[in-house]
């Protein structure tokens, strides 16, 4: 089991915090988001960790010595969405976590005993345009839709088995080779192939994670963690 951490984004909505710091190295409750993910992965015995960088990629160099991670640089981070970032690491997709680096985990809900692919998702309230997980009575994902509401949404943490990872690798290659991928995200590839994947929801609690997309998100996460302390 390994992990891919997607950390290429510019984080423009987090400026000025991201003027000189990559989004995923912004500290929440005193700890960079990416470092916390790496630490939690290692706590679960997952030591092969690939961090895909882009914006201010040189700022990630210290992670190699500190944690022994592999860094892969996406030099086209400013041209394409994260579909191209995932394309660069498609060979690692088998038996692998794929984590958005701007997700701050408040508890270590990661698992090292998964027998199937998984979306880690929990209930969020009154959200706008999130990836909602539709699943059956046995927790198998039937669809992923983008909408507003209160529901189970994807936390930005997923796991893919060898079989599903191979399928997604092929689909990424097909999308890039087709050439019409500029407006696509990695999530769109997954969404389009749900019927051919064997993926369940792994339910987590509402406050087990915070996606830090904006200064408002950053403020909310820090406020929650201060009250929890």
C-alpha atoms as a printed R data frame, in Angstrom:
    type eleno elety resid chain resno       x      y       z
1   ATOM     1    CA   UNK     A     1   0.000  0.000   0.000
2   ATOM     2    CA   UNK     A     2   1.252  3.450  -0.932
3   ATOM     3    CA   UNK     A     3  -0.055  7.018  -1.145
4   ATOM     4    CA   UNK     A     4  -0.098  9.816  -3.694
5   ATOM     5    CA   UNK     A     5  -0.508 13.343  -2.348
6   ATOM     6    CA   UNK     A     6  -1.611 15.937  -4.902
7   ATOM     7    CA   UNK     A     7   0.135 19.195  -4.000
8   ATOM     8    CA   UNK     A     8   0.620 21.066  -7.280
9   ATOM     9    CA   UNK     A     9  -2.051 23.780  -6.929
10  ATOM    10    CA   UNK     A    10  -1.401 27.494  -6.520
11  ATOM    11    CA   UNK     A    11  -3.982 28.182  -3.801
12  ATOM    12    CA   UNK     A    12  -4.937 31.632  -5.092
13  ATOM    13    CA   UNK     A    13  -7.968 31.842  -2.765
14  ATOM    14    CA   UNK     A    14  -5.641 31.472   0.226
15  ATOM    15    CA   UNK     A    15  -3.544 34.519  -0.580
16  ATOM    16    CA   UNK     A    16  -1.677 36.173   1.081
17  ATOM    17    CA   UNK     A    17  -0.881 32.918   2.953
18  ATOM    18    CA   UNK     A    18   0.205 31.320  -0.320
19  ATOM    19    CA   UNK     A    19   2.251 34.203  -1.684
20  ATOM    20    CA   UNK     A    20   5.465 32.482  -0.563
21  ATOM    21    CA   UNK     A    21   4.170 29.124   0.673
22  ATOM    22    CA   UNK     A    22   2.543 26.294  -1.298
23  ATOM    23    CA   UNK     A    23  -1.083 25.758  -0.305
24  ATOM    24    CA   UNK     A    24  -0.445 22.331   1.206
25  ATOM    25    CA   UNK     A    25   2.399 23.635   3.378
26  ATOM    26    CA   UNK     A    26   0.223 26.302   4.980
27  ATOM    27    CA   UNK     A    27   0.047 25.544   8.694
28  ATOM    28    CA   UNK     A    28  -3.270 24.718  10.330
29  ATOM    29    CA   UNK     A    29  -3.096 24.542  14.121
30  ATOM    30    CA   UNK     A    30   0.670 24.879  13.783
31  ATOM    31    CA   UNK     A    31   1.253 21.991  11.350
32  ATOM    32    CA   UNK     A    32   1.548 22.038   7.530
33  ATOM    33    CA   UNK     A    33  -1.366 20.157   5.990
34  ATOM    34    CA   UNK     A    34   0.813 17.899   3.836
35  ATOM    35    CA   UNK     A    35   3.091 17.028   6.764
36  ATOM    36    CA   UNK     A    36   0.115 15.994   8.860
37  ATOM    37    CA   UNK     A    37  -1.090 13.679   6.097
38  ATOM    38    CA   UNK     A    38   2.381 12.163   5.735
39  ATOM    39    CA   UNK     A    39   2.635 11.645   9.476
40  ATOM    40    CA   UNK     A    40  -0.797  9.980   9.635
41  ATOM    41    CA   UNK     A    41   0.047  7.701   6.692
42  ATOM    42    CA   UNK     A    42   3.240  6.588   8.387
43  ATOM    43    CA   UNK     A    43   1.342  5.932  11.619
44  ATOM    44    CA   UNK     A    44  -0.701  3.404   9.611
45  ATOM    45    CA   UNK     A    45   2.414  1.736   8.222
46  ATOM    46    CA   UNK     A    46   2.204  3.378   4.786
47  ATOM    47    CA   UNK     A    47   5.730  4.530   3.993
48  ATOM    48    CA   UNK     A    48   5.836  4.756   0.190
49  ATOM    49    CA   UNK     A    49   4.533  8.281  -0.319
50  ATOM    50    CA   UNK     A    50   4.657 10.247  -3.576
51  ATOM    51    CA   UNK     A    51   4.069 14.000  -3.386
52  ATOM    52    CA   UNK     A    52   3.273 15.671  -6.706
53  ATOM    53    CA   UNK     A    53   4.370 19.293  -6.633
54  ATOM    54    CA   UNK     A    54   3.914 22.295  -8.908
55  ATOM    55    CA   UNK     A    55   3.703 25.840  -7.542
56  ATOM    56    CA   UNK     A    56   6.797 26.709  -5.461
57  ATOM    57    CA   UNK     A    57   7.983 23.112  -5.822
58  ATOM    58    CA   UNK     A    58  11.377 23.865  -4.286
59  ATOM    59    CA   UNK     A    59   9.662 24.461  -0.921
60  ATOM    60    CA   UNK     A    60   8.893 20.725  -0.680
61  ATOM    61    CA   UNK     A    61  12.509 19.548  -0.870
62  ATOM    62    CA   UNK     A    62  12.881 19.242   2.913
63  ATOM    63    CA   UNK     A    63  10.208 16.531   2.964
64  ATOM    64    CA   UNK     A    64  12.571 14.091   1.249
65  ATOM    65    CA   UNK     A    65  15.034 14.134   4.120
66  ATOM    66    CA   UNK     A    66  12.491 14.553   6.900
67  ATOM    67    CA   UNK     A    67  10.059 11.822   5.795
68  ATOM    68    CA   UNK     A    68  11.698  9.931   2.926
69  ATOM    69    CA   UNK     A    69   8.971 10.822   0.429
70  ATOM    70    CA   UNK     A    70   9.343 10.854  -3.362
71  ATOM    71    CA   UNK     A    71   8.760 14.195  -5.076
72  ATOM    72    CA   UNK     A    72   7.480 14.419  -8.656
73  ATOM    73    CA   UNK     A    73   7.229 17.870 -10.223
74  ATOM    74    CA   UNK     A    74   4.384 18.868 -12.538
75  ATOM    75    CA   UNK     A    75   5.850 21.709 -14.588
76  ATOM    76    CA   UNK     A    76   2.467 22.278 -16.267
77  ATOM    77    CA   UNK     A    77   0.582 22.918 -13.009
78  ATOM    78    CA   UNK     A    78  -0.423 26.379 -14.231
79  ATOM    79    CA   UNK     A    79  -1.810 25.069 -17.537
80  ATOM    80    CA   UNK     A    80  -3.996 22.097 -16.607
81  ATOM    81    CA   UNK     A    81  -6.224 20.857 -13.809
82  ATOM    82    CA   UNK     A    82  -5.231 17.953 -11.563
83  ATOM    83    CA   UNK     A    83  -5.978 15.381 -14.265
84  ATOM    84    CA   UNK     A    84  -2.479 16.038 -15.641
85  ATOM    85    CA   UNK     A    85  -0.975 15.799 -12.166
86  ATOM    86    CA   UNK     A    86  -2.543 12.345 -11.791
87  ATOM    87    CA   UNK     A    87  -1.403 11.344 -15.270
88  ATOM    88    CA   UNK     A    88   2.204 11.934 -14.199
89  ATOM    89    CA   UNK     A    89   1.856  9.432 -11.336
90  ATOM    90    CA   UNK     A    90  -0.495  6.944 -13.005
91  ATOM    91    CA   UNK     A    91   2.038  4.114 -12.576
92  ATOM    92    CA   UNK     A    92   1.629  4.409  -8.789
93  ATOM    93    CA   UNK     A    93  -2.176  4.138  -8.765
94  ATOM    94    CA   UNK     A    94  -2.390  0.446  -7.886
95  ATOM    95    CA   UNK     A    95  -3.042 -0.269  -4.204
96  ATOM    96    CA   UNK     A    96  -2.743  3.423  -3.449
97  ATOM    97    CA   UNK     A    97  -4.338  6.276  -1.581
98  ATOM    98    CA   UNK     A    98  -4.900  9.443  -3.596
99  ATOM    99    CA   UNK     A    99  -5.119 12.446  -1.285
100 ATOM   100    CA   UNK     A   100  -5.773 16.095  -2.000
101 ATOM   101    CA   UNK     A   101  -3.024 17.898  -0.116
102 ATOM   102    CA   UNK     A   102  -5.274 20.751   0.986
103 ATOM   103    CA   UNK     A   103  -7.246 18.463   3.299
104 ATOM   104    CA   UNK     A   104  -6.465 18.877   7.003
105 ATOM   105    CA   UNK     A   105  -7.231 15.698   8.921
106 ATOM   106    CA   UNK     A   106  -8.318 16.323  12.500
107 ATOM   107    CA   UNK     A   107  -8.223 12.578  13.284
108 ATOM   108    CA   UNK     A   108  -6.391  9.693  11.657
109 ATOM   109    CA   UNK     A   109  -9.224  7.823   9.940
110 ATOM   110    CA   UNK     A   110  -6.893  6.262   7.344
111 ATOM   111    CA   UNK     A   111  -6.990  2.471   7.117
112 ATOM   112    CA   UNK     A   112  -4.412 -0.100   6.077
113 ATOM   113    CA   UNK     A   113  -6.800 -3.081   5.895
114 ATOM   114    CA   UNK     A   114  -8.987 -2.110   2.935
115 ATOM   115    CA   UNK     A   115 -10.091 -4.938   0.652
116 ATOM   116    CA   UNK     A   116 -11.883 -2.654  -1.810
117 ATOM   117    CA   UNK     A   117 -11.514  0.849  -3.215
118 ATOM   118    CA   UNK     A   118 -12.936  3.561  -0.985
119 ATOM   119    CA   UNK     A   119 -14.164  7.121  -0.874
120 ATOM   120    CA   UNK     A   120 -13.705  8.492   2.633
121 ATOM   121    CA   UNK     A   121 -16.763 10.671   3.098
122 ATOM   122    CA   UNK     A   122 -18.836 12.298   5.800
123 ATOM   123    CA   UNK     A   123 -21.812 14.570   6.167
124 ATOM   124    CA   UNK     A   124 -21.292 18.276   5.584
125 ATOM   125    CA   UNK     A   125 -24.089 20.809   5.929
126 ATOM   126    CA   UNK     A   126 -25.361 23.542   3.595
127 ATOM   127    CA   UNK     A   127 -22.511 23.156   1.140
128 ATOM   128    CA   UNK     A   128 -22.252 24.496  -2.380
129 ATOM   129    CA   UNK     A   129 -21.133 22.421  -5.368
130 ATOM   130    CA   UNK     A   130 -19.500 19.490  -3.607
131 ATOM   131    CA   UNK     A   131 -18.949 15.903  -4.792
132 ATOM   132    CA   UNK     A   132 -21.865 13.984  -3.250
133 ATOM   133    CA   UNK     A   133 -21.488 10.230  -2.760
134 ATOM   134    CA   UNK     A   134 -24.526  8.151  -3.731
135 ATOM   135    CA   UNK     A   135 -24.335  4.626  -2.328
136 ATOM   136    CA   UNK     A   136 -26.580  1.578  -1.821
137 ATOM   137    CA   UNK     A   137 -27.578 -0.364   1.308
138 ATOM   138    CA   UNK     A   138 -24.240 -2.194   1.245
139 ATOM   139    CA   UNK     A   139 -22.226  1.037   0.961
140 ATOM   140    CA   UNK     A   140 -21.222  0.456  -2.678
141 ATOM   141    CA   UNK     A   141 -20.885  3.753  -4.531
142 ATOM   142    CA   UNK     A   142 -23.463  4.028  -7.304
143 ATOM   143    CA   UNK     A   143 -22.759  7.563  -8.466
144 ATOM   144    CA   UNK     A   144 -20.900 10.762  -7.616
145 ATOM   145    CA   UNK     A   145 -22.673 14.007  -8.419
146 ATOM   146    CA   UNK     A   146 -21.842 17.684  -7.967
147 ATOM   147    CA   UNK     A   147 -24.609 19.619  -6.219
148 ATOM   148    CA   UNK     A   148 -25.583 21.789  -3.241
149 ATOM   149    CA   UNK     A   149 -27.104 20.527  -0.004
150 ATOM   150    CA   UNK     A   150 -26.477 18.515   3.144
151 ATOM   151    CA   UNK     A   151 -25.208 15.012   2.450
152 ATOM   152    CA   UNK     A   152 -22.244 12.649   2.430
153 ATOM   153    CA   UNK     A   153 -19.461 14.187   0.362
154 ATOM   154    CA   UNK     A   154 -16.001 13.104  -0.698
155 ATOM   155    CA   UNK     A   155 -13.372 14.294   1.761
156 ATOM   156    CA   UNK     A   156 -10.643 14.372  -0.867
157 ATOM   157    CA   UNK     A   157  -9.183 11.121   0.471
158 ATOM   158    CA   UNK     A   158  -9.634  7.993  -1.666
159 ATOM   159    CA   UNK     A   159  -8.052  4.542  -1.925
160 ATOM   160    CA   UNK     A   160  -7.780  2.398  -5.065
161 ATOM   161    CA   UNK     A   161  -7.106 -1.322  -5.321
162 ATOM   162    CA   UNK     A   162  -4.726 -2.853  -7.855
163 ATOM   163    CA   UNK     A   163  -7.614 -3.706 -10.210
164 ATOM   164    CA   UNK     A   164  -9.298 -0.308 -10.014
165 ATOM   165    CA   UNK     A   165  -5.969  1.497 -10.154
166 ATOM   166    CA   UNK     A   166  -5.119 -0.230 -13.439
167 ATOM   167    CA   UNK     A   167  -8.480  0.743 -14.923
168 ATOM   168    CA   UNK     A   168  -8.069  4.384 -13.867
169 ATOM   169    CA   UNK     A   169  -4.524  4.405 -15.240
170 ATOM   170    CA   UNK     A   170  -5.848  3.346 -18.654
171 ATOM   171    CA   UNK     A   171  -8.600  5.949 -18.550
172 ATOM   172    CA   UNK     A   172  -6.127  8.704 -17.647
173 ATOM   173    CA   UNK     A   173  -3.928  7.700 -20.571
174 ATOM   174    CA   UNK     A   174  -6.903  7.690 -22.933
175 ATOM   175    CA   UNK     A   175  -7.973 11.161 -21.776
176 ATOM   176    CA   UNK     A   176  -4.511 12.676 -22.218
177 ATOM   177    CA   UNK     A   177  -3.928 10.962 -25.564
178 ATOM   178    CA   UNK     A   178  -7.295 12.260 -26.787
179 ATOM   179    CA   UNK     A   179  -6.003 15.784 -26.188
180 ATOM   180    CA   UNK     A   180  -9.290 17.297 -24.990
181 ATOM   181    CA   UNK     A   181  -8.524 17.288 -21.280
182 ATOM   182    CA   UNK     A   182  -7.807 20.933 -20.470
183 ATOM   183    CA   UNK     A   183 -11.083 21.411 -18.573
184 ATOM   184    CA   UNK     A   184 -11.132 17.971 -16.947
185 ATOM   185    CA   UNK     A   185 -10.261 17.029 -13.391
186 ATOM   186    CA   UNK     A   186  -9.067 13.705 -12.029
187 ATOM   187    CA   UNK     A   187 -12.448 13.510 -10.299
188 ATOM   188    CA   UNK     A   188 -14.182 13.536 -13.703
189 ATOM   189    CA   UNK     A   189 -12.296 10.392 -14.735
190 ATOM   190    CA   UNK     A   190 -13.394  8.616 -11.569
191 ATOM   191    CA   UNK     A   191 -16.965  9.860 -11.911
192 ATOM   192    CA   UNK     A   192 -17.279  8.633 -15.498
193 ATOM   193    CA   UNK     A   193 -16.079  5.152 -14.565
194 ATOM   194    CA   UNK     A   194 -18.036  4.462 -11.363
195 ATOM   195    CA   UNK     A   195 -20.020  1.594 -13.019
196 ATOM   196    CA   UNK     A   196 -16.738 -0.209 -13.755
197 ATOM   197    CA   UNK     A   197 -15.122  0.367 -10.350
198 ATOM   198    CA   UNK     A   198 -15.611 -1.554  -7.116
199 ATOM   199    CA   UNK     A   199 -15.647  1.261  -4.597
200 ATOM   200    CA   UNK     A   200 -17.397  1.719  -1.256
201 ATOM   201    CA   UNK     A   201 -17.963  4.676   0.999
202 ATOM   202    CA   UNK     A   202 -15.857  4.582   4.165
203 ATOM   203    CA   UNK     A   203 -17.853  6.806   6.490
204 ATOM   204    CA   UNK     A   204 -16.111  9.371   8.660
205 ATOM   205    CA   UNK     A   205 -17.364 12.052  11.019
206 ATOM   206    CA   UNK     A   206 -18.339 15.577   9.997
207 ATOM   207    CA   UNK     A   207 -15.380 17.210  11.714
208 ATOM   208    CA   UNK     A   208 -12.769 14.558  10.876
209 ATOM   209    CA   UNK     A   209 -11.526 16.743   8.034
210 ATOM   210    CA   UNK     A   210 -11.476 20.278   6.716
211 ATOM   211    CA   UNK     A   211 -10.816 21.132   3.089
212 ATOM   212    CA   UNK     A   212  -8.875 24.387   3.110
213 ATOM   213    CA   UNK     A   213  -9.780 26.170  -0.124
214 ATOM   214    CA   UNK     A   214 -10.182 29.736   1.121
215 ATOM   215    CA   UNK     A   215  -9.271 32.082   3.953
216 ATOM   216    CA   UNK     A   216 -12.739 31.441   5.386
217 ATOM   217    CA   UNK     A   217 -12.084 27.666   5.411
218 ATOM   218    CA   UNK     A   218  -8.750 28.299   7.080
219 ATOM   219    CA   UNK     A   219 -10.364 30.421   9.784
220 ATOM   220    CA   UNK     A   220 -13.115 27.852  10.451
221 ATOM   221    CA   UNK     A   221 -10.647 24.993  10.785
222 ATOM   222    CA   UNK     A   222  -8.453 26.874  13.232
223 ATOM   223    CA   UNK     A   223 -11.447 27.974  15.283
224 ATOM   224    CA   UNK     A   224 -12.718 24.387  15.529
225 ATOM   225    CA   UNK     A   225  -9.321 23.069  16.552
226 ATOM   226    CA   UNK     A   226  -8.931 25.774  19.193
227 ATOM   227    CA   UNK     A   227 -12.262 24.799  20.774
228 ATOM   228    CA   UNK     A   228 -11.283 21.119  20.634
229 ATOM   229    CA   UNK     A   229  -7.931 21.692  22.331
